[in-house]
Amino acid sequence: MATTQYLKDWQPYPFELLETRLEFDLSATATRVRSALRFRRRAPGPLILDGAGLRTLSIRIDGNDLDRSLISHADETLSIPEALIPEGEFTFFAEVEISPEENTALEGLYLSGGIFCTQCEAEGFRHITWYPDRPDVMAPFHVRIRSEKPVILSNGNPVTRQQGFAEWHDPWPKPSYLFALVAGDLVAITDHFTTRSGRGVELNVWVRPGDQDRAGFAMESLKNSMKWDEEVYGREYDLDVFNLVAVDDFNMGAMENKGLNIFNSKLVLASAETATDGDYERIEGVIGHEYFHNWTGNRITCRDWFQLCLKEGLTVFRDQQFTSDMRSAAVKRISDVQTLRARQFREDQGPLAHPPRPDHYQEINNFYTATVYEKGAEVIGMLKRLVGEDGYRKALDLYFDRHDGQACTIEDWLQVFEDATGRDLTQFSRWYTDAGTPRLTMTEAWQDGRLTLGFTQSTQPTPGQSEKPARVIPIAVGLIGPNGDEVQATTVLEMTEPAQEFTFDGLGARPVVSLLRGFSAPVTVEREISAREQALLLAHDTDAYARWQAGHDLALDALVALTEGRDAGPHLSQALGGLLEDAERDPAFASLCLALPGEEEIAGTIAARGGVPDPDAIHAARGQLIRDLATTHETRLAELFDSMQTDGPYRPDAAGAASRSLRLAALSYLSRLDDGARAQALSDSASNMTERLGALEQLVALGKDERALREFADEFGKNRLVMDKWFMVQPMRTAPTGAVQRANALAQRSDFDWKNPNRFRALIAGLGANHAAFHGKDGSGYDFLAKWLIRLDPVNPQTTARMCSAFETWRQYDADRQAHARAALERIASVPGLSRNTSEMVSRILGGKA
């Protein structure tokens, strides 16, 4: 039975772990693990160790066998009473046997295509040996590994490397979740990095033989990350070697294990023929993210798993800064906001809502969420905006100096900012402890050259939190005159009360307010603004985010109107016409503006305004608007499609990606008029995966895909990562009436390896992204997902639980759809032996209120 863990119950571990020594004799079916843990008592109490799925061969203290009849062994813990523990220092020994081959959950030590590898965050190390598996217990590790595999890796620096044996030592104290081991038939591309203090570091990106030609960009990204962290944060790498390994079977994207990062291969391998521009950007960003964890996560870690956003929110913010510096800061900011709204705002508005720092959980793996990561990063961004660039750098320097080598809390983090800047952050801390997205309502009053802006803030109740006090909200505003000139540069208004007013004097004419510039706070906005004013902001705002937001809101209002049977009006088409005329100046921004709001967002907007969204009507309205805009602007869109063709060899840089993004955006409109002629021609001629896949998406949407899909599979059938795209694009882009049927057919293929997380997510999440199909009136989309979640749960509970979130908005739809969704969820919940991961998610989704 699942037990609930509460933050208020946290207690420090009564023993200091001075050293961890491990020995592995690797075997697919019977790996032997011997551990020697040297402890020193700090407080009274038994020695509590965690373990799961272990065949325990022996346990000893200081060489003496322990009488197992005196030891409590229940609920994945081993409790050795105080009477059996010597005074002073002592060493606990254990020998266990585990089966990596049978470990389909991919937690602890497992096999991926013949490669031994580990994933220990959050609580995977207990599947390897008995250990205090908690992040605040830190120690240096010394590891000896015997294996027939030619490459044997672990954390830290190598001590001995020879055929069949390797020894590694990590001098930096770390918790068990950062332990890593890899052994397999691997090859490396190797490079070197010289730190700013002059130390040489050996860099290796390890891949399967034959994949070396697709690992170069990963190495380039790693070197750029190391250089950027030195220049921007003053953080230098601290070991002699940095190893990065790509494996095919991985529940997450990557893992920041000290000195030995393990990556899902889709976030390492890239070439023009196999990876899209989006893949390249994700590879760069995730490699940066995991490297940046060396300081924000490894050297300073979290005291307990309730503090997860301390390391993840901060590191996401850092990787966002990195990508902004490597590419376009404006485009990156808009993309991050799109991701936040699509994932985290939905989370905040439903039964899965929780604060960035939750105060309780049953299964910590269920809290690796958009709220912890993306909203956690937004909280860091607000804090930086409030204290300024200098204050932020001063606080971060103090954080690294004060807490290096420690396991910390959100309170430690905020205290550093208070000490460095003198600010009282008591009220600001509510961003960490309160769930939900604040709603910011703005009113305007104009008289005699004075503009008065009135703001109110409110946050709806969320599960377990009915009262929501006012938060600190930084509201960045600018003012645009009627002629399009900026009459007030960006000013940050600091809101601290439930309602506040701010005034601007000496204005010659009533301006249009450019609100929430840079998306200065993760809030929703309500304001009275005309379509004409939105069009003015889209055309003239000097803040890229606010300019994009004006166009996005204009499109969203038009789509809601069409869905509800009203006229969309002329303003969106006129505004996009002006944007298209100047699109070559900033192709990436233009392509973002051409991307209409998705069907899920339209549904959420209708529900937030008190309506009941109809997925079929939303799908039809969006298709109609695309056709109407394409018809009106066909000539200009065709010109852009032709002019944005990139010459010469493919380069995954920002400029090339921008041109391709605008070309494909134009194609998405033109395909509604030319019956897929351009898409087919591009599919036949494309020299890079970005355009090849973009063309394929349009052909699938039009039902003109038979030849293109066959040729794609013939060419890439043996490339696992590329075929994941093939599996995903079909259920995602097929017309809603046939998408579930197509997903069922794909699931019957012999190459649908449903035990591989990438392949499973490709097909199942692909259907989930097809809004009208997944929420079909007959409930077949819900049934399809439930069937596969039930099948996967006993094999891989983590992936199963995360996929349950597709159901989280089920209460916003009509009664028939709710009945189908509830039946599917209850069918999952009733499965005997359902994992605690999935059980918790389903019970929250069923029991919560949207």
ROZALO-931831 format. One record per residue (C-alpha): residue in one letter; x negated, y, z negated. Coordinates in steps of 0.2 Angstrom, whole numbers, plus 5000, padded with zeros to 4 digits. Layout:
N
aXYZ/...
% end
This chain:
850
m500050005000/a499350175005/t498950284990/t498950474991/q497350574987/y497450744979/l496250884979/k496650924961/d496050744956/w494250764963/q492950724951/p491050724953/y490150554956/p489450504939/f487750444947/e486450534957/l485850424972/l484050454973/e483650344988/t484450225001/r483550085009/l484449975022/e483849815031/f484849755046/d484749585055/l485849625070/s486949485077/a488549505087/t489549385075/a488549385059/t487549545055/r486649535039/v486449695029/r485349715014/s485449875004/a484449944989/l485250094981/r484150184968/f485350274955/r485150384940/r486650414928/r487350594927/a488950554917/p489850414908/g490850294919/p490750134929/l489850124945/i491150134959/l490650074976/d491650064992/g491749915004/a492949855017/g492949695027/l491349635020/r490749455016/t489749485000/l488349364999/s487449434983/i487549584972/r486149624959/i485549764948/d483649774946/g483449604953/n484749524941/d486249434948/l487849514942/d489249404934/r490649434947/s491949384934/l491549554925/i491749654940/s493349734946/h493549714965/a495149784972/d495849904985/e494149914995/t493149964979/l491949874968/s491849934950/i490449884939/p490749924921/e489650034911/a489049894900/l488149804915/i487249964920/p485450004912/e485050164905/g483950284916/e483550244934/f484150074941/t484349994958/f485849914965/f485549774978/a486849694989/e486749575004/v488349565015/e488849495032/i489849585045/s490449545063/p490249695075/e491049595089/e492649585079/n492649765075/t493949825088/a494349975076/l492650055081/e492350105063/g490750055055/l489549945065/y490249885082/l489849825099/s490149935115/g489749845131/g488349745122/i487649895113/f487649895094/c488250065088/t489050155073/q490450275069/c490450315050/e491450475049/a492550485039/e492450315030/g491650195041/f490150165031/r491050055019/h491349935033/i489449915034/t488949885015/w489449924997/y489150114995/p489750264986/d490650315003/r490950504999/p490150655007/d489550734991/v488350584987/m486850624997/a485150534998/p483650505010/f483750345020/h482450225025/v483050095037/r482349935044/i483149845059/r482849685067/s483649645084/e483249575101/k483849725109/p482449825118/v482949995110/i483250015092/l483750185084/s484250265068/n484250435059/g482650535056/n480950505062/p480250335068/v479050245056/t478750085067/r479450045084/q478949875091/q479849735101/g481149665090/f480949785075/a481049965071/e480950065055/w481550245053/h481450365039/d482650515037/p481850635024/w483350755023/p484650695010/k486350655019/p487950565015/s488350395022/y489550465035/l488050535044/f487150365045/a486950305063/l486150145071/v486050105089/a485249955097/g485449905115/d484849895133/l484650085136/v483450195146/a483050375142/i482750535151/t481450625140/d480950805137/h480250915124/f480651075114/t479551185105/t480351275090/r480051455087/s478851405073/g477851305086/r478351125081/g478551005095/v480150905096/e480450745107/l482150745115/n482950585122/v484650565131/w484950375131/v486150295143/r486450125152/p485150085166/g485750165182/d486550315173/q484950415172/d485450525187/r486950585178/a486150635161/g485150785167/f486450915163/a486650845145/m484850865142/e484851045149/s486351085137/l485451015122/k483951125125/n485051275128/s485951235111/m484351225102/k483651395109/w485351475106/d485451425088/e483751495084/e484151655093/v485851685086/y485851605069/g484051585065/r484251395063/e482751285068/y482751095071/d481951005057/l481450825063/d480150765075/v481350685087/f483150715093/n484050565100/l485750575109/v486550415115/a488050385127/v489250235123/d490850195132/d491950145117/f492150285105/n493650345096/m493150525096/g492150635107/a490550635098/m489650625081/e488350735074/n487350595064/k485750675058/g484450665072/l485450525082/n487050595090/i488150465097/f489350525111/n490750455121/s489950435138/k491250545146/l490450695137/v488650655143/l488750585161/a489050705175/s488650735193/a489450835207/e490350675214/t490950615197/a491250755186/t492350915187/d491951095182/g492951065166/d491950905162/y490351005164/e490951145152/r491551015139/i489950925140/e488951085137/g490151135123/v490250975114/i488350945115/g488151115107/h489451075094/e488650915088/y486850995088/f487551145078/h488151025065/n486350995060/w486551145049/t488351175048/g488850995043/n487250905040/r486051015030/i487551095022/t489050965021/c490750965013/r490950914995/d492550804999/w493650775014/f494850905009/q493451035014/l493350965032/c493751125040/l492151205031/k491051105043/e492251085058/g493051255059/l491351345057/t490551235070/v491951255082/f491751435080/r489951425084/d490151315099/q491451445106/q490151575104/f488851475113/t490051435128/s490451625128/d488651665130/m488251535143/r489851575153/s491151705153/a491651765136/a493351835142/v493851675151/k493251565136/r494251665124/i495851655134/s495551465136/d495351445117/v496951535114/q497851425127/t497151265118/l497651335101/r499451375106/a499651215115/r499051105101/q498951195084/f500451305085/r501551155089/e500751065074/d501151215063/q502951215069/g503351035066/p503250895053/l501350875054/a501051055048/h499651065035/p498451205030/p496651205036/r496151145019/p497551015014/d497850974996/h498350794999/y498250655011/q498450465013/e497250435027/i495950565031/n495750515049/n497450585052/f496750755047/y495550775061/t496750895069/a496951055079/t497351145062/v495651095054/y494651125070/e495451255081/k496351355067/g494851335056/a493851425069/e495051565071/v494951595052/i493051615054/g493351735068/m494551835058/l493251845044/k491951895056/r493052035063/l493452095045/v491652105039/g490852155055/e489352085065/d488052135052/g489052075037/y489351915046/r487551885049/k487051935031/a488351815024/l487751665035/d485951695030/l486451695012/y487551535015/f486051445022/d484851505009/r485951464994/h486751304999/d485451205010/g485551025005/q487151044996/a488950974998/c490051134997/t491851194996/i492851335004/e492651424988/d490751424990/w490951485008/l492051635003/q490951674988/v489551695000/f490451825010/e491051914994/d489251924988/a488551975004/t489852115009/g490652164992/r492452114999/d493752034988/l494351884999/t495651824986/q497151864998/f496151805013/s495951635006/r497751605009/w497251565027/y496451405021/t497751355009/d499451395017/a500151305032/g501151385046/t500951515059/p501351695053/r502651785064/l502151965067/t503552085072/m503152255078/t504252405080/e503752575088/a504352755084/w503752905095/q503953085090/d502953245095/g501353155100/r501353035085/l501552845088/t502052745072/l501852565073/g502852465060/f502352285057/t503152145046/q502451975044/s503351815039/t502951625039/q504251495040/p504251355026/t503251205030/p503251025022/g502851045004/q502651235005/s504251345004/e503451504999/k502351605010/p501551755003/a500851895014/r499151865022/v497751975028/i498051995046/p496752095057/i497752175071/a496752245085/v497652365096/g497252485110/l498352615118/i498652625137/g499352785145/p500752795158/n499452815171/g498452665166/d497052755157/e496552695140/v496952835127/q496452735112/a495052615111/t495152455101/t495552485083/v495752355070/l497252375058/e497152275043/m498852215037/t498952155019/e500752185014/p502452105020/a502752265029/q501652415034/e501552565045/f500152635055/t500152805064/f499152875079/d499253065082/g498753185095/l499453085110/g499953185126/a501253055132/r502052895125/p500752755128/v501052565130/v500352465115/s498952335119/l499352225105/l498252085096/r496752125107/g495551975108/f496851875100/s496251955083/a497351835072/p498251665075/v499951735074/t501551735085/v502151905091/e503851985092/r504052155100/e505252245112/i504252275128/s504952295145/a504452195161/r503752355168/e502652385153/q502052205154/a501552235172/l500652395167/l499652305154/l499252165167/a498652295179/h497652415168/d497252345151/t495452355147/d495552195135/a495452035146/y496451935133/a497852065131/r497952085150/w498151905153/q499351895138/a500452025147/g500551925163/h500851765153/d502351835144/l503051905160/a502951735167/l503651655152/d505151765151/a505451735170/l505351545167/v506551555152/a507751655162/l507751535177/t507951385165/e509551465158/g510251505175/r509751695175/d508851795188/a506951805185/g506851985191/p505552055203/h504252115190/l503151955189/s503051935208/q502552115210/a501252105196/l500451945203/g500452035220/g499352165213/l498252035204/l498051935220/e497452095230/d495952115218/a495751925214/e493951915221/r493252035208/d493551905194/p494151735201/a494151645185/f495251775177/a496451775192/s496551585192/l497051595173/c498451725177/l499051615192/a499351465180/l501151475175/p501551425157/g501751235155/e503451155152/e503051105134/e502751295130/i504351345139/a505251215129/g504551275113/t504951455117/i506751415120/a506851315104/a506051465094/r507351585101/g508751465095/g509151365110/v509051185114/p507751155128/d508251045143/p506650965150/d507450935167/a508051115169/i506351175164/h505451065176/a506651125190/a506451305185/r504551305185/g504551215202/q505751345209/l504651495203/i503151415210/r503951395227/d504651575227/l503051655222/a502151545235/t503351605249/t503151785244/h501251785243/e500851645256/t499751755267/r498651815253/l498551645244/a497951565261/e496651695262/l496051665245/f496051475248/d494951495263/s493751635256/m493451545239/q492651395248/t490851385240/d489451355252/g487851255249/p487551115236/y488751105221/r488151205205/p489151185189/d488851365184/a490151495179/a490151585196/g490451425206/a491751355194/a492651525195/s492851515214/r493451335214/s494651375200/l495451515211/r495451405226/l496351265217/a497551385209/a498051445227/l498151265233/s499451235219/y500651365226/l500251325245/s500551145243/r502351185240/l502551255257/d501351145268/d501950975262/g500250935256/a499250975272/r497951075264/a497750955249/q497550805261/a496250895271/l495250945255/s495450775248/d494550715264/s493250845265/a492850885246/s490950865241/n491350875223/m492450795210/t493250965205/e494050995222/r494350805225/l495350785209/g496250955212/a496850895229/l497350725222/e498450805209/q499450905222/l499650745233/v500250645218/a501550785213/l502150785231/g502250595233/k500950605247/d499650505237/e499550325244/r498050345255/a497150465244/l497350355229/r496750205238/e495250285245/f494850355227/a494950185219/d493950105233/e492550225231/f492550245212/g493250075206/k491750025197/n491450195188/r492350185172/l492450375168/v493050425186/m494350285186/d495050355169/k495450515179/w496350405192/f497350325179/m497850495171/v498250595186/q499650475192/p500850475177/m500450655173/r500850725190/t502150605197/a503850675198/p504850645182/t506050515190/g504650395194/a503250435181/v503750305168/q503950165182/r502250215188/a501450205171/n502150035168/a501449975184/l499750045180/a499749965163/q499949795172/r498349815182/s496849705177/d495749855175/f496849935162/d495749905148/w496949955134/k495649925120/n494550055127/p495050225119/n494650325135/r495650215147/f497150195134/r497150385132/a497050415151/l498650325154/i499650345139/a499250535136/g499450565155/l501250515153/g501450615137/a500850765147/n502250745160/h503550845149/a505150805159/a504650615161/f504150585143/h505650675136/g506750585149/k508650575145/d508650385146/g507250375132/s506150265143/g504650385140/y504850365121/d505050175123/f503450165134/l502450255121/a503150155106/k502849985115/w500950025117/l500750105100/i501349945092/r500249845103/l498649945099/d498949975081/p498149815074/v496649835086/n496250025084/p497250115071/q496350285073/t496850305091/t498550235088/a498950365074/r498250515084/m499350465099/c500950475088/s500850665088/a501650655105/f503350635096/e503050785084/t504350895093/w505750765095/r506950865084/q507051015095/y507950925109/d509750875112/a510650735102/d510450605115/r508550625116/q508350635097/a509250475095/h508050385108/a506550465099/r507150415082/a507450235087/a505750225095/l504950295079/e505950185068/r505350035078/i503550075076/a503850105057/s504649935055/v503249835062/p502549715048/g500749755043/l500749925051/s499150015048/r499150155035/n498450275048/t500050255059/s501250225045/e500750395038/m500950485054/v502650405059/s503350435041/r502850615042/i503550645059/l505250555054/g505350635038/g504850815042/k505850955049/a505351045066/
% end
